[in-house]
Amino acid sequence: MDAFRIWSIPVTTNKILLGIAAGIVAGAFWGLVFLAPRLAADFPPLQLSAGRYLAYGFVAVVLVAPSWRRLKGALGWREWRALAWLSFIGNILYYVLLAKAVQTGGVAMTAFVIGLLPLAVTLVGSRARHAPTLRELLPSLACSTAGLVCISWQSLATSGWGSLTGLLCAGGALVSWTAYAVTNSRWLARLDHVSAQDWSLLTGVVTGLEAIVLAVPAFHGDTLVHSNTDWLRFLGLIGAMALFCSVLGNGLWNVASRALPLALTGQMIVFETIFASLYGYLWESRWPTPLEALALVLLVAGVVMCARAHRADAPVREHAPDAAEARV
């Protein structure tokens, strides 16, 4: 259990570097999620989603149990209501919309729309008090946009945009996770008495409870026949996703969200795309094409430029929410 307590160590002047490192590793864990549908292609996305979040809830309950009495007393009704909302929009709703978008609109269109997440969160973060101006962030946004266009161009050219339903679902997923990233960052800024790790585990507990509702349509009346080996593979996969992608990935993301300004936190999301692409190349046993390689370079350059734009804020802000944030 002590291995997880490292997340609650007080942050010093190296706060920005810690946040960037946490964001990169979180992206490395989250990128693994994109391999799951390939490793369990015989299970529908809804079952993978329900299974992942049920397992997330189970693991979170086990890890949070020793601190439960302390945390229960530290949180009020507003905090529990926020956890329920964040669990729903950041996990359940986001993944269901994402799966529906892939099914009805195709992977290429969905990846393109979801790829706008870093830009959306960065633009919202640029409005925060003491944040760099939009003009200062423009080179970073331009690099990220160019990288996104490069990495999506070939797929979109061959697959097209798909149905309107898929496009609307992808847009809904984009809005859902943008709202999660912004709201979660602001709650972490307020809760000095709750560690980033504990907030992640509590989110997992609530997500697990909500996933019980999702599991009913996912598994009830399932007509697919699976062997015992298939189910063992499925359980191992959702268990690995729960531990690495949800518990560790989300916990590290909370560290990044607490340590970094929102505009820079948004840019950290590109590492999910970067690592997902790298894992895909390894899975397909190939090198990236020149256009894909250029896209990865541009995405990394966008993060570097965004970090440099925040360099003037070297005495790191303590994320004191302004009046507008307090209303969220």
C-alpha positions in Angstrom: 0.0 0.0 0.0 2.9 2.3 0.7 3.9 2.3 -3.0 0.7 4.2 -3.7 1.4 6.8 -0.9 4.2 8.4 -3.0 1.4 10.4 -4.7 0.6 12.3 -1.5 4.2 13.6 -1.0 4.1 17.4 -0.8 5.1 19.1 -4.0 8.0 21.5 -4.0 9.6 23.8 -6.5 9.8 20.9 -9.0 6.0 20.9 -9.2 5.9 21.5 -13.0 8.5 18.8 -13.8 6.6 16.3 -11.5 3.3 17.2 -13.2 4.8 16.7 -16.7 6.3 13.4 -15.8 3.1 12.2 -14.2 1.2 13.3 -17.3 3.5 11.4 -19.6 3.3 8.2 -17.6 -0.5 8.5 -17.4 -0.6 8.8 -21.2 1.6 5.6 -21.4 -0.9 3.7 -19.3 -4.0 5.1 -21.1 -2.5 4.2 -24.5 -2.8 0.6 -23.5 -6.6 0.9 -23.6 -6.5 1.0 -27.4 -5.0 -2.5 -27.5 -7.8 -4.0 -25.5 -10.3 -4.3 -28.4 -7.7 -6.1 -30.4 -6.7 -8.5 -27.5 -10.4 -9.2 -26.9 -12.0 -8.8 -30.3 -14.6 -11.5 -29.6 -16.1 -9.3 -26.8 -18.2 -6.3 -27.6 -17.1 -2.8 -26.5 -20.0 -2.5 -24.0 -18.8 -5.6 -22.1 -15.2 -4.4 -22.1 -16.4 -1.0 -20.7 -18.6 -2.5 -18.0 -16.0 -5.1 -17.1 -13.2 -2.5 -16.9 -15.1 -0.2 -14.6 -16.4 -3.0 -12.4 -12.9 -4.2 -12.0 -11.7 -0.6 -11.4 -14.3 -0.3 -8.6 -13.3 -3.5 -7.0 -9.5 -2.7 -7.0 -10.3 0.8 -5.8 -12.4 -0.5 -2.9 -9.5 -2.8 -1.8 -6.9 0.0 -1.9 -9.1 2.7 -0.3 -10.3 0.4 2.5 -7.5 1.3 5.1 -8.3 5.1 4.6 -12.0 4.8 4.3 -12.9 6.1 7.8 -10.6 9.1 7.4 -11.8 9.9 3.9 -15.5 9.5 4.8 -15.1 12.2 7.4 -13.2 14.5 5.2 -15.8 14.7 2.4 -19.2 16.2 2.5 -22.3 15.9 0.3 -20.9 18.3 -2.3 -17.7 16.3 -2.7 -19.6 13.0 -3.1 -22.0 14.6 -5.6 -19.0 15.8 -7.6 -17.4 12.4 -7.5 -20.6 10.9 -8.9 -20.7 13.5 -11.7 -17.1 13.1 -12.5 -17.3 9.3 -12.6 -20.2 9.5 -14.9 -19.0 12.0 -17.5 -15.3 11.0 -17.3 -15.7 7.3 -17.4 -19.2 5.8 -18.1 -20.7 8.4 -20.5 -17.4 9.0 -22.2 -16.6 5.4 -23.0 -20.2 4.5 -24.1 -20.2 7.5 -26.5 -16.8 6.6 -27.7 -17.8 2.9 -28.4 -21.0 4.0 -30.1 -19.0 6.5 -32.3 -16.6 3.8 -33.3 -19.4 1.4 -34.2 -21.4 3.8 -36.2 -18.9 6.3 -37.6 -15.6 4.3 -37.8 -12.3 4.5 -36.0 -10.8 7.2 -38.1 -13.5 9.8 -37.6 -13.7 9.0 -33.9 -9.9 9.3 -33.4 -9.9 12.6 -35.3 -12.7 14.2 -33.1 -11.3 12.8 -29.8 -7.9 14.0 -30.8 -9.2 17.5 -30.3 -9.3 17.0 -26.5 -5.9 18.6 -25.9 -6.9 21.6 -27.9 -10.2 21.9 -26.2 -8.8 21.7 -22.6 -5.9 24.0 -23.4 -8.3 26.6 -24.8 -10.4 26.4 -21.7 -7.3 26.6 -19.5 -6.1 29.7 -21.3 -9.0 31.7 -19.8 -7.8 30.9 -16.2 -6.3 33.6 -14.1 -2.5 34.1 -14.6 -2.5 31.7 -17.6 -0.4 32.6 -20.7 -2.4 34.5 -23.3 -3.9 32.8 -26.3 -1.2 34.5 -28.4 1.5 32.9 -26.3 -0.1 29.5 -26.6 -0.7 29.8 -30.4 2.6 28.1 -31.5 1.8 25.1 -29.3 -1.8 24.9 -30.5 -0.6 25.2 -34.1 1.9 22.3 -33.7 -0.7 20.1 -32.0 -3.3 20.8 -34.7 -0.8 20.1 -37.4 0.2 16.8 -35.7 -3.4 15.8 -35.4 -4.1 16.5 -39.0 -1.1 14.5 -40.1 -1.9 11.5 -38.0 -5.6 11.4 -39.1 -5.2 12.4 -42.8 -4.6 9.0 -44.3 -7.3 7.3 -42.2 -9.9 9.9 -43.0 -9.1 9.8 -46.7 -9.7 6.0 -46.8 -12.5 5.7 -44.2 -14.5 8.9 -44.6 -16.5 10.6 -41.9 -19.1 7.8 -41.4 -22.6 8.5 -40.2 -24.0 11.6 -38.6 -24.9 9.5 -35.5 -21.2 8.5 -35.1 -20.1 12.1 -35.5 -22.5 13.4 -32.9 -21.5 10.6 -30.4 -17.8 11.5 -31.0 -18.6 15.1 -30.4 -20.5 14.2 -27.2 -17.5 12.2 -26.0 -15.2 15.2 -26.7 -17.5 17.5 -24.7 -17.9 14.9 -21.9 -14.2 14.4 -21.3 -13.3 18.1 -21.7 -15.9 18.8 -19.0 -14.3 16.1 -16.8 -10.8 17.3 -17.2 -11.7 20.9 -16.3 -14.0 20.1 -13.4 -11.7 17.5 -12.0 -8.8 19.9 -12.1 -10.7 22.5 -10.2 -11.9 20.1 -7.5 -8.4 18.9 -6.9 -7.4 22.6 -6.5 -9.9 22.9 -3.7 -9.3 19.7 -1.8 -5.9 20.2 -0.2 -6.8 17.7 2.5 -7.4 14.8 0.0 -4.4 13.4 -2.0 -4.5 12.9 -5.7 -4.3 9.2 -5.2 -7.2 9.1 -2.7 -9.4 11.2 -5.1 -8.6 8.8 -7.9 -9.5 5.8 -5.8 -12.8 7.4 -4.6 -13.6 8.1 -8.2 -13.0 4.4 -8.9 -15.3 3.3 -6.1 -18.2 5.5 -7.4 -17.5 4.5 -11.0 -17.7 0.8 -10.0 -21.1 1.4 -8.5 -22.3 3.2 -11.6 -20.8 0.4 -13.8 -23.2 -2.1 -12.1 -26.0 -0.3 -14.0 -24.0 -0.5 -17.3 -23.3 -4.2 -16.7 -27.0 -5.1 -17.0 -27.5 -4.3 -20.7 -23.9 -5.4 -21.4 -24.2 -9.0 -20.2 -27.9 -9.7 -19.9 -29.2 -11.8 -22.8 -25.6 -12.2 -24.3 -25.9 -14.8 -27.0 -22.2 -15.1 -27.7 -20.6 -18.3 -26.7 -17.2 -18.1 -25.0 -14.9 -20.8 -23.6 -13.5 -20.8 -20.1 -10.2 -19.8 -21.7 -11.9 -16.8 -23.3 -13.4 -15.7 -20.0 -10.1 -16.0 -18.2 -8.4 -13.9 -20.9 -11.3 -11.3 -20.6 -10.9 -11.2 -16.8 -7.2 -10.8 -17.0 -7.5 -8.0 -19.5 -10.1 -6.0 -17.6 -8.1 -6.5 -14.4 -5.0 -5.2 -16.0 -6.9 -2.2 -17.5 -8.4 -1.5 -14.0 -5.0 -1.5 -12.3 -2.8 0.1 -14.8 -5.1 2.3 -16.9 -7.6 3.3 -14.3 -6.0 3.2 -10.9 -2.4 4.1 -11.8 -3.2 6.1 -14.9 -6.0 8.1 -13.3 -4.0 8.6 -10.1 -1.0 10.0 -12.1 -3.4 12.2 -14.1 -4.7 13.7 -10.9 -1.1 14.4 -9.8 -0.6 16.2 -13.1 -3.9 18.0 -12.8 -2.9 19.3 -9.3 0.6 20.2 -10.3 0.1 21.9 -13.6 -1.9 24.9 -14.9 -5.0 23.7 -16.8 -3.7 25.0 -20.2 -0.6 22.8 -19.8 -2.6 19.9 -18.4 -4.6 19.8 -21.6 -1.4 19.3 -23.6 -0.5 16.3 -21.5 -3.5 14.4 -23.1 -1.5 14.1 -26.4 0.7 11.5 -24.8 -2.3 9.1 -24.8 -2.4 9.5 -28.6 1.4 9.2 -28.9 1.7 6.0 -26.9 -1.4 4.5 -28.4 0.2 5.0 -31.8 3.5 3.6 -30.7 1.8 0.5 -29.3 -0.1 0.1 -32.5 3.1 0.2 -34.6 4.5 -2.5 -32.3 1.4 -4.6 -32.6 1.5 -4.3 -36.4 5.3 -4.9 -36.4 6.1 -1.9 -38.5 7.7 1.5 -38.4 5.5 4.7 -38.6 5.1 6.2 -42.1 6.9 9.5 -42.7 3.6 11.3 -42.2 2.9 9.5 -38.9 6.5 10.2 -37.7 6.0 13.9 -38.5 2.7 13.9 -36.6 4.4 12.4 -33.5 7.2 15.0 -33.7 4.7 17.9 -34.0 2.6 16.6 -31.1 5.7 16.5 -28.8 6.8 19.9 -30.1 3.4 21.3 -29.1 3.8 20.1 -25.5 7.3 21.5 -25.3 6.2 24.9 -26.6 3.3 25.0 -24.2 5.6 24.2 -21.3 7.9 27.0 -22.4 4.9 29.4 -22.5 4.3 28.6 -18.8 8.0 29.2 -17.9 7.3 32.7 -16.9 5.1 31.4 -14.1 8.1 29.6 -12.6 7.0 30.3 -9.0 4.3 27.7 -9.5 0.8 28.7 -8.8 -1.1 27.0 -6.0 -4.1 26.6 -8.2 -6.3 28.9 -6.0 -9.6 28.9 -7.9 -10.9 32.2 -9.0 -14.5 33.3 -8.6 -15.5 31.8 -11.9 -14.0 28.4 -10.9 -15.7 28.5 -7.6 -19.1 28.4 -9.3 -18.4 25.1 -11.1 
